[in-house]
Amino acid sequence: MAESGSTAAAARALNLSQPSVSVALKELEQTLGQKLFQRLSAKGMAPTAFGLRKLGQARQIAARLASFQQGDAMDEDPSGSVAFGYFSTLGPQYVPAVLRLMAKRHPHVEVTLQEADLAELNKLTESGRIELALSYAVEAPPRAAIEVIGELTPYALLPADHPLAREEAVSIAALAQQKLILIDLPLSRDFLLSVFRAEGVEPQVAYRTTSLDMAFGMVANGLGVSVLVTRQAGGLAYDGRSVVRRRLQDSRIRQKLIIQRPDWAVPTTPLLALSRCIREIAQSDGGHPL
């Protein structure tokens, strides 16, 4: 229920009736003597502070039980599940490869996925609804353990026939004179705008979008330029029009790629296995070349 946020969603995930889940929760809270969840009006349920502590313990027990049933040494062949969250624009670049590696090395671990923007990802981490998150180091939640696994450099995305596309690197001042397509996600927008503001200029925002694919399409159709961090392979938008990537000539801004988890929770063996796979994929990638 910590992952699903409501008894109805938990019942669907467990293939049980909602009343049976509600009764089980009530009985567990009576046994433990404290509330595990607080009921939020029209917003489902959220773990209490006591519930968060018990959530970490429950995940440890579940991981140990799964490994016991499997008959394997936990460190060598972990079993169980792990709730994995990721920033929406990072997902396509890293998550499929991470899942492939997990399936190959740890076939007895079930990975459940949660996609979110940076602000929501922080809330999910802090609440314990996800155990591990792949994110950017923009504004990490206060109760999170952070590991930096890479560093990415912002770049310019331009229409293939744009005059600036003839340059090997473009200046931020020159980009600020163009119409900007801005990735408009919480926390992300402020970081991308900081690339300009660090150089004392303000961009001319023409369009805002929450989608990398839409940004590529708008740029390819000559509606503006963009500044991005997340790499996306290929030079074509969905309609077949071309874009080019160019290095920023004078940017001092860098973006750290991180994995984060609730600092109050003891890591389970499935979580540690997933961490290793994420780290390996991210470090082997190094960001696609421009």
N, C-alpha and C positions, 0 to 999 in steps of 0.2 A: 504493500500500500504506500510505502514511502516513495517508490518509484512512480506509481500510477496517480497518486494524488486524490483518490476517492475510492470508496468501497465498491462502487459500480464498476470502475475501471479495473480494480483488483480482482473482482469476481470474474470479469470477462477474461482476464489474463490467466486465471487459475481454473477456468471452466467450471465455476461454481455459481450458486445463486447469491445475489446480493445479501439477502437476509442471513444466510449461513456465514458469510464473511463478517457481517456486523455482529452477529452473536459471538463468533470466535474472538473478535477484537474485544468485545465487552468482557468476556470471560478472562482473556489474557490480562486486561487492565485490572480486573478485580484481583487476580492472582498476584500481580506485581504490586498492587496497592497504589498505583499512580496512573495518570492519563498518559498514553503514548502519543496521542494526536489531539490537536485542537481543531474544532470544526469552524471553518471560515464561511461566512454567509456568501452563498453563490460562488464560492471559489474552491470548494472541495475541502481537503484536509491537509494539514501540515504537521510534521512531527514536533512535539514539545522538546524542551531541553533534555528531559528524562528519556523521551522517545529516541532522540538522536544517539544518546549513550547506548541504549539498548539495541539500536539499529546496527551499530558497529559490532557489538557482541554477537548479534544474531547472524550477521554475515560471516563472522569468523566460525561460528558453530556450523553454519550451512556448508562452508567450504571444507571444513574438516570431515563432516558427515559424508559429503559427496566423495571425498578422497578415500574414506574408509570403505564405503560401499564399492568403490571401483577397485579397491585392493592395490592401489599404487602408492608409491611414496609421493607425498604432496609436492615436494620441490622438483621432482623429476617429471611428474605427469599430473599436474594439478587438475582437479575436477570442480565443477560448480558453475557459478555464474558471476558476471561482473557487469555493472551498469556503466556504460561508456557514453560520455557526452562529447560533442565536438562543435566548434564554431562553423556555422553554415558554409562560409566561403572556403574554409580549409578542408571540409569533408571530401569533396571529389578528388583532391590532390593526394590525400594521405589515407583516408579510412578504408577504401577498398583493398589497398595493398596490405594494410595492417590486418584486416580480417582474413585475407588469404594466408598470411604468415601464421596467424593464430590457428586457423583451421589445420594447417600443415603440422605445426609443432605441438599444439595443445587441443586435440580434437574433442576432449571431454569438457572443455570450457565453453559455456554459452555466453556470448556477448550480446547484451541488449543495447540498442542505440537510442540516443536522444540528440536531435539537432536543435541548435538554438543560436541566437545572437550572443554577443559577448556579455551583455548585462544579464540576460536570462541564464546564461551558462554559469555565471557567478552565483546567482541565486540557487540554482540547482545543486551546485557544489556545496554551498554553505548549508543548505538544508539536508544534505546527505542523500537526496534523491538520485544523484549520480555519484559513483565512487571515484571516477577518474575522468578528466576532461582534457581535450587537446584544444589549446586556445592561444591567444596572443597576450603578452604581458602589458595590457593597457591599464586595467584597474582591477587587480585581483581582489577577491573577497578577503576580509580580515582574518578569517579562520581557515586558511588554506595553506597546505604545504606545496611549494612551487619548485619545479625543476626546469631549468632552461635547457632546451635540447637543440636549439639552433637560433640563427639570427638572419633575418631577411632584410633586403634593401628595397625601399620603394622605387618604382620605375614609372616612366611615362608610357601611356598607351595612346597611339595616334592613328588616324586614318592613313592607309598606305600611300595616298597621294598628297598628304599634307606637306607643306614646305619644310616643317621641322623634321619630318621623317628622313630628310636627306642628311641630317646631322647624325654623327655617331653618339653624341650626348647632347641633351637639351638643358637649357637653364630654367630654373624655377621662375625667374622673372619673365621669361618668354612664355612659359606655360600660363602664367597668371594673366596674360593678355588674351588668352583664348577662352572660349566658352568651356566650362568644366562639367563633365558628367560625374556626379559625386555618389559614391556608395553610401547610402543613407541608412546605416544601422547604428543602434545605440553604441556609444564609445568608439566605434570604427570611424564615424564621420569626423569626430574631434581629432583623432590621430591623423587622418588623411589631410585635414585642414591645417594641422600643425606643421606639415611639410612646407607649406607656403608661409605660414606665420613666423616660422623660425628664421626665414629670410626677409622678414619685414614687408611681405606683400600679401594681398588678399585676392583670392581667385574670384572669377565671375561664374557663379554656379548657374548653369542653364537648366539642367535636369537632375533629378535625384532618383535613385533606384536602389532597391535592396538586393538586386541580383547581379552577379558577375556576368552572366550570359547577356542580360539586358544592356549592361554597360558596354560590353564588346559590340553588340549590335548597334547601339547608338553611335559609338565611335566610328565603327566601320561605315556607317551611313553619313558621316560627315557632320553630325550634330554637335560635336565637341571633342575634347580630349579628356583623358582621365589619368589619375594617379592611383596606382594600385600597389599592393604588397603581395597578395596571394598570386602565385604563378598559375597560369592556365595554358597548357600546351596548345600548339597550333596557331595559325595566323588567320583563321577564317571565322567570321560570325556565322550564325545559323543560316543566313540568306546567301552565304558564299562570298560576301564582300570581305576585303582584307583589312587587317590591322597590323601595325608594327609596334614593337616595344623598343624603347630607347632608355639608356642610362640617364639618370639625373646628374647633371654636371656639378652641382654645388650643394647637394643635400647632405646634411650631417645627421639626419634622422635615420634610426634603425629600429626594426621591430623584432622583438624576441619571441621565438616560438617556445611555448611551455606546455608541460603537463602539470595539472593541479589536482589536488584531492583534499577532502576535509582533513584538517590536521588533528581532529579529535578521534579519528577512526584508525584502528590498527589495520594496516594493509593485509588483505587476504592473499593467499597464493595465486588465485586467478588474477587479481589486480596486479600483482608483481609480474606475472607472466605477460599481461597485456602491456604494462609499462615497458618491458624489455623490447617487445615487438614494435611499439610506437617509436621508441628511441632509435631502434635499428633502421626503420623505414625513413624516419626524418633525417637521420645523419647520412644515410646513403643517397638521399635525394639532393640535399644541398641547395634546393631551389633550382628550377629549370633555368637554363641560360637564356639570356635575352636574345 
